[in-house]
């Protein structure tokens, strides 16, 4: 089960990818996203250090980009208000994919970054059907397989 730090990390990387795509496809590759994440989040470098690292890469846009990165870093993750009906493939908000370990005693309610048992997602059929490999961990509905009765006479 993903923890809230993993969800926040994923949301930050998604926002970063969307922002880099605004500068052009060449900027939005996974290596750059991983590098910026490593520098800002893991190594906790400051704005000045990131500016220096990215100056040649972004040229005149560096200051604007670095300022944006640091505002996103500080932003708290928020559950998408349209979930599970969100149609934006680049939605910057959190779309829960894991069951909440604290349900039914979760204090976050509809703002929880995880799924609760009464969530609408449980009413949707699994897109993988019988080929689903998640078993009981799958959050979507599965139709019961009809078992063939083997009487030994066929």
C-alpha positions as CSV (number, residue, x, y, z in Angstrom):
1,X,0.0,0.0,0.0
2,X,1.4,3.4,-0.9
3,X,1.9,5.8,1.9
4,X,1.0,9.5,1.9
5,X,4.7,10.4,1.2
6,X,4.6,8.2,-2.0
7,X,1.4,9.8,-3.1
8,X,2.8,13.3,-2.5
9,X,6.0,12.4,-4.4
10,X,3.9,11.1,-7.3
11,X,1.7,14.2,-7.3
12,X,4.8,16.5,-7.2
13,X,6.4,14.6,-10.1
14,X,3.2,14.8,-12.1
15,X,2.9,18.6,-11.6
16,X,6.6,18.9,-12.6
17,X,6.0,16.9,-15.8
18,X,3.0,19.1,-16.8
19,X,5.1,22.3,-16.2
20,X,8.0,21.0,-18.1
21,X,5.8,20.1,-21.1
22,X,4.8,23.8,-21.2
23,X,8.5,24.6,-22.0
24,X,8.5,21.9,-24.8
25,X,8.6,18.2,-25.2
26,X,12.4,18.1,-24.9
27,X,12.2,19.3,-21.3
28,X,9.6,16.8,-20.1
29,X,11.6,13.6,-19.9
30,X,11.8,11.3,-16.9
31,X,15.6,11.9,-16.4
32,X,15.0,15.7,-15.9
33,X,12.0,15.1,-13.6
34,X,14.0,12.6,-11.5
35,X,16.9,15.0,-11.3
36,X,14.9,18.0,-10.2
37,X,13.0,15.8,-7.7
38,X,16.3,14.4,-6.3
39,X,17.8,17.9,-6.0
40,X,14.8,19.7,-4.4
41,X,13.1,17.0,-2.3
42,X,15.7,14.4,-1.5
43,X,18.8,16.5,-1.2
44,X,16.9,19.6,-0.1
45,X,19.0,22.1,-2.1
46,X,17.8,25.7,-2.0
47,X,16.7,28.0,-4.8
48,X,20.1,29.4,-5.5
49,X,21.7,26.0,-5.9
50,X,18.9,24.8,-8.2
51,X,19.2,28.0,-10.2
52,X,22.9,27.4,-10.7
53,X,22.3,23.7,-11.7
54,X,19.6,24.6,-14.3
55,X,20.8,27.9,-15.7
56,X,22.3,26.4,-18.9
57,X,19.4,24.1,-19.4
58,X,16.6,26.6,-19.2
59,X,18.5,29.8,-20.0
60,X,16.3,32.9,-19.6
61,X,13.4,30.9,-18.1
62,X,15.4,29.4,-15.2
63,X,14.3,31.9,-12.5
64,X,10.6,31.6,-13.3
65,X,10.8,27.8,-13.4
66,X,12.7,27.5,-10.1
67,X,10.3,29.8,-8.4
68,X,7.4,27.7,-9.6
69,X,9.2,24.4,-8.4
70,X,9.5,25.8,-4.9
71,X,5.9,26.9,-4.7
72,X,4.8,23.4,-5.7
73,X,7.2,21.8,-3.2
74,X,5.5,23.7,-0.4
75,X,1.9,23.0,-1.7
76,X,0.0,20.4,0.2
77,X,-1.5,17.6,-1.8
78,X,-5.3,17.8,-2.2
79,X,-7.6,15.1,-3.3
80,X,-9.3,15.8,-6.7
81,X,-12.8,17.0,-6.2
82,X,-13.9,15.4,-9.4
83,X,-12.5,11.9,-8.4
84,X,-13.5,9.3,-9.5
85,X,-15.0,11.1,-12.5
86,X,-12.0,13.3,-13.4
87,X,-11.3,13.3,-17.1
88,X,-8.1,15.4,-17.0
89,X,-5.1,13.2,-17.7
90,X,-2.8,15.9,-16.3
91,X,-4.8,16.6,-13.2
92,X,-2.4,18.0,-10.5
93,X,-4.6,16.7,-7.7
94,X,-4.4,13.4,-6.0
95,X,-6.5,10.5,-7.3
96,X,-6.6,7.8,-4.6
97,X,-5.6,4.3,-5.7
98,X,-5.0,2.5,-2.4
99,X,-7.3,1.5,0.4
100,X,-7.2,3.6,3.6
101,X,-5.7,1.6,6.4
102,X,-7.6,3.7,9.0
103,X,-11.1,3.3,7.5
104,X,-13.7,3.4,9.1
105,X,-11.9,5.5,11.8
106,X,-10.2,7.8,9.3
107,X,-10.3,11.4,10.5
108,X,-9.8,12.9,7.0
109,X,-13.2,11.9,5.5
110,X,-13.6,13.0,1.9
111,X,-10.2,14.7,2.0
112,X,-8.4,11.5,2.7
113,X,-5.7,10.7,0.1
114,X,-6.7,7.0,0.2
115,X,-9.9,5.2,-0.7
116,X,-12.6,4.4,1.8
117,X,-14.9,1.3,1.5
118,X,-17.9,3.3,0.6
119,X,-16.1,5.0,-2.3
120,X,-17.8,5.1,-5.7
121,X,-14.8,3.4,-7.3
122,X,-15.9,0.1,-5.8
123,X,-19.0,0.2,-7.9
124,X,-17.1,0.3,-11.2
125,X,-16.2,-2.9,-12.9
126,X,-12.5,-3.8,-13.2
127,X,-11.2,-3.1,-16.7
128,X,-9.1,-6.2,-16.6
129,X,-11.9,-8.6,-15.7
130,X,-10.8,-12.2,-15.3
131,X,-7.2,-11.1,-16.3
132,X,-6.8,-8.9,-13.2
133,X,-3.7,-9.9,-11.2
134,X,-4.5,-7.9,-8.0
135,X,-7.0,-10.4,-6.6
136,X,-8.7,-9.2,-3.4
137,X,-6.4,-6.1,-3.4
138,X,-8.1,-4.8,-6.5
139,X,-10.3,-1.8,-5.7
140,X,-12.8,-2.4,-8.5
141,X,-15.7,-4.8,-8.8
142,X,-15.2,-8.3,-10.3
143,X,-17.9,-10.6,-11.5
144,X,-18.0,-14.0,-9.9
145,X,-16.6,-16.8,-12.1
146,X,-19.1,-19.5,-12.7
147,X,-17.5,-22.8,-11.6
148,X,-18.0,-25.7,-14.0
149,X,-19.4,-28.7,-12.3
150,X,-17.4,-31.8,-13.3
151,X,-19.4,-34.9,-12.6
152,X,-16.8,-37.2,-14.1
153,X,-19.2,-38.5,-16.9
154,X,-18.3,-36.0,-19.6
